[in-house]
Amino acid sequence: MLNRGAIADIFPGLALSIGIAGGAQALEMAETRLFGTAWVDGLVLAIVLGTLLHTLWGLPKRFAAGVHFAAKTVLEIAIVLLGASISAASLAASGVATIGAVVAVVIVSLGLSYGVGRLLGLDDRLATLVSCGNSICGNSAIMATAPVIEAEADEVAAAIAFTAALGVVAVLVLPGTMRLFGLSEWQYGVVAGLSVYAVPQVLAATLPVSLVSAQVGTLVKLIRVLMLGPVILLIGLRRGAGGAARVPWSHLVPWFVVGFLATMAARSVGLVPDVAEAPLRTLSTLLTLVSMAALGLSVDLRAMLASGGRVLLAGAISVVMLVALGTLAARLLG
């Protein structure tokens, strides 16, 4: 429960995020009025506007708490609400093959990303952080892996900088793969869920395409997030230390994953009536728009450039490989 002081801390950054989200939505409406269609979706515009604001003018400290709240907590609530639009039948339709494909892509990506990092001269710890962030769930995976491998603060900062910046780039260019490779909405959801770093970025990359893509992408991405626990435990065993024991369970199994599954189960057994599905989906989309603005406000392109060329190159190559693996998996799954 937030007290009055916490609300006061959060309000400036949250209000700024809402303002940018409103501006992005207004620009999307203007596009539709002028051109008959929105060439750039409001979710993408919110990220771009937030990123430009932070990069060009910086982000005063008083906005930090609210921006973090909007980028994390607001987004997690949106994900939980999105679960109400998916039934267990959808999960069953995905089948064991989809789960197996997620596991296989994560394992292959971990090995390839780590190998690329080492070939480019990154040390063991930084290569491990980049590969985990790239292959599983971005910043969350980096922060969970760091104490296990005893990473230095500058290594963590470099890995997070590349994740934030390349994540935004992926959101902007990934929809083009749908047309380039002739993917269906379902297949595109699989590619996005397998290749985009963080859950909010998956939503930003899929909602402009279709609700089906967003549902499939989120489901695949959350399966991918659940790989974090086993991977962290294996890394701890590999290093021969008890590092994995120092990672809180809440980092290994985030609450919003449990909440998403709970609302999906509620929808499946009829606790969420059909008439509530559309309003909940709309609310989830609006909250996602606010969190996209906050995500953009969290990105400073200058910090990305300062993180080092080798880290960025390793991340960029890993992204390309991950998209290729995701596209292959989507093709094989049909």
N, C-alpha and C positions, 0 to 999 in steps of 0.2 A: 504494500500500500504506500503510495507516494505521500510524503508530508508536504506542508506548505513551502518549506525551503527547497525541497527537490523540485516541486512544480515551478517555482520561481527560476531555478537554474535551467530547467528544460525549456521553458516557454520561448525565449528568444530564438534559439536554434530551430525549434519545432515550427514556430510562426514563419521563420524564413523559408523553411522547407515547404510549408503549405503555400506560401506566396509564390515560390518558384514553380511548384506544381500547378497552381492556378494559371500562371503565365504560360506554361507549356501547353495546358489544355486550351487556353485562348488562342495560341498560335496554331494548334491543330484545327480548331474550328475555323480560323481564318483561312487556312489552307483549303479546307473543304469548300468554303464559300467561294474562294477565288478560282480554284482549279477543279472543283467537283470531286476531289478525293484528297486524302491526307497522304502526301508523299513521305513525310517523316512523322512517325507516331508520337503522341504526347509523352509516352514513357521514355522514348529516346531523347526527345527534346528536353525533358526534365533533367536527364543525366548530363547532356551537353551544356545546358544553361548553368547548372550547378558547378560543373567542372571549370567552365570559363570564369565564373565568378570567383572561385577559389584561386585559380591560377593567376588571374589578372590583378585581383585586389586583395587576396589573402582572406583568411577567416579569423576574425577577432576571437579571442579566448572565450568571451561570454556566450558565443554561439555553439561552442564545442559540445557541451552536454546535450543540448536539444537535437543537434544534428546526429549525434551518436544514437540517441533514443529513437529518432525517426528512421535511421538507417537499419537499426537492429530490431528493437521491440515492435515498432509499428509494422515492419515487414513480417516479423514472425507471426503477429496476429493475423495479417493478411493471408499468410500461408495456411494457418489453421482454418480460417474461413473458407479458403479454396477447397479444402478437403470435403466440405459439404456438397460440392458439385460432382464428386466422384463416388461411385458405388463400388462395393466389393466385386461386383461383376466385371467392372473395368479392370481391376487388378487381376482377376482370374483370367480375363481375356488376354492380358499381357503375357501370362504364362511363365513357366519355369525358364523357358528359353531366354526371355528378356532379362530376368534376374541373372542368369548365367552369363549373358552378354555383358551386363554391367560389371560383374566380377572380373571377367576376362579382360575387358578394356582397362579397368583400373590397374590390374596387375601388370599388364603389358606396358601401360603408360608409365607406371612407376619405374620400371626397369629402363625404358627408353629415355625418359626425362632425366633420370639420374645419370645414365651413360653420357647423354649430350652435355650435361653440366660438367662432368669430369673431363670430357674431351676438350671443353672450352676453358679448362683451367680452374674451375671452381673447386674449393676444398670439399671434403666429405660432408661436412655439416651444411654448408650452403647448398650444395647439390641436393642433399636430402630434403631441405626445406622447400626448394623450388619444385622438386618432383612431387612432394606430398601436396603442396598448395595447388599445383597444376592438375594433379590426377584425382584429387578427392573433393575438396571444398574450400579452396582459397585460403583466406586469412584464418578461418577456424582451424584448418588442418595445420597451418604454419604455427599458430599459437599453441596447439596441442602437442605438436612434435618438438618444439623448441626445448622444453625442460627435459625431455627424454634423451636428447642428444647433447644437452648442455650447450646450446647455441649461444653465441654472443649477441648483445643487443643490436650491433650494427648489421649482423647477418640477418636477424629477424626483420629489421627495418628495410633492408634491401629487398628481401623476398616479398614483403608486404607491398612495397612500392610497385614492384613489377606486376603483382597480382591485381592491384587496383587499376593501374593504367591499362594493362592488356585486357583486363576484363571489360572495360568500357569499349575498347577497340573491337573486341569479339562481338559485343552486343550490336555494334553499328554495322559490321560486315557479314555476320553469320547468316542473316535472312537471305542474302544473295546465294547461299549454297543451295537453298530450296529450288530456285530457278535454274541454277547452274547444273545441278545434278538431277533435276527432274524428280525431286522427292515429294511424296504425298505429305499432307499435314501431319499424319501420325508418324511417318518416318522422320520428318523434320523435328518433331518433338523429341524423338529418340536421340537425334544428333545433338540437339541443344542440351538435353539433359546429360549427355555423356561428355560434352566438350567444354561447356561454360563453367567457370570457376565456382560461382556462388549462386545460391538460390535466387536472390533478387535479380541477378543478371539473367538467369534462365527465364524468369517471368518477363523481363524487359525484352528479351530476344524472341519470345514466343507469343505473347499476348497480341502484338500487332499483326501476327499471321492468322491465328484463330484460337478459339477456346480449346479445341481438341489438342492443338500443339502445346498449349500451356498446361493442360491437364497431364498429357503424356510426359512432357518435359519435366514437370515438377515431380511426378511419380518416379521417373528414372533418376532424377537428381537426388531425391531423398533416399533411394536405394543406395546410390553412390555415397551419400553422407554416412550411411550406416556402416560403410566399409572402414570408416575412420578408426573405430575401436579395435578391430582385428589388426589393422595395419600398425597402429601405435604399439600394440602388445608385441607384434613381431619385431618391430624396430628395437623395442626394449630388450627382447631376448637376444637379438643380433648383437647388441652392444654389451651384453653380459652384465647389465646393471639393472637396478630396480627403478629405472626412470619412469616406466609406464605407470607405476603405482602412484607417482606424484601428480598425475593428470586427473582432475575431478571427473567423475562419471558424467556430470552435466555437459562436459565438453565432448565426451565420446558418444553420448546419446542425447542430443539437444531436446529441450522440452517441446519445441514446435513440431518436431518429427512425431513425437508421441501424440500431440494435439491434432496434427493432420490426420493421423491414423484413426484417432478417436472420432473426429467429426465425419470421416469417411465411413466408419462403422455405424455411426448414428444415422447417416443417410441411407445406408444399406438396409437397416432394420426398420426404417420408417419413422424414426424419431425426429427427423428433419423432413417436414412435409414438402411436397412438390412446389407449393405456392411460395415457400421461403427461399427456394434455390436461387431465383433471379435476384432478389434484393441482397442476399448474402454474397453472391458473385459480384454484384455492382459495388458493394462496400469493400470487398477484397481488392477490386481493381483500383478504387479511389485511394485506399491505404497504400497500395503498391506504388501508385503515382507519387505520393508524398515521399515514400521511402526511396524512390529513384532519384528525386531531387536531392535528398540527403546523401545518397550514395555519390552523386556528382560533387556535392560540396565537400566530400571526404577526400577527393582526388586533387592533388597538386601536380600538374604535369612537370613542373620544375624539379620536384623531388624525385619523380620518375627518372628524369634525365641524369640526376645526380647519383642514382643508385648504382650506376656502372653499366657500361656497354655489354660486358660478358653476361651479366645476369639477365639483362633484357633480351639479348640474343638467344640465350638458353631458353628463356620463357617463350619467345616468339616461335622458335623451332618446335618446342613442345606443344604449343597450341596447334600448329599446323598438323603435327602428327596425331594429336588427339581428335581433331576434326576428321582426319582421314580414317582413323579407327572407328569413330562414331558413324561415319557414312557407310563404311563397310559393314558394321554391325546392323545398321538400319536396313541395308540392302538384303543381308542374309535373313533378317527377321521378316522381311516382306512388307 
